[in-house]
Amino acid sequence: MANGRQLVVILVLSCVTYVYCQAGELALQAAQNAAASGDRFNVNGHVNPQFVDGKNWNVASGVHAGSNVWRSNNNRHAIGAGVAATHNFGQQQGRRYNTRPNFGAGLSYNYRFGKRR
């Protein structure tokens, strides 16, 4: 029964930890990738420049990291955790803008169905 309680606690924490925003989605994606692949730790980044003309341009950037936190002995259960940060800046109709950084975190639980490999 203790394993059932632990699973419920993990699922509740996963739901509570998820922060809904772009950074939250990237963090959850990093957690899912880490849990599914078994990676100990991975970091990814992106820079997305969009230039229309001299008065209209945008640069979106971000970094996200994920790690496999726990994996069962039979490799059917896995928990991954991820964090992310995003930032945008640019110019629209000659007016510059610089957004505040956006942060997110996520947990992911993976269960493998079917026969073990």
PyMOL commands that set and color helices and strands:
alter all, ss='L'
color gray80, all
select helices_A, chain A and resi 2-17+22-37
alter helices_A, ss='H'
color red, helices_A
select strands_A, chain A and resi 42-53+56-71+77-92+95-98+102-111
alter strands_A, ss='S'
color yellow, strands_A
deselect
rebuild
show_as cartoon
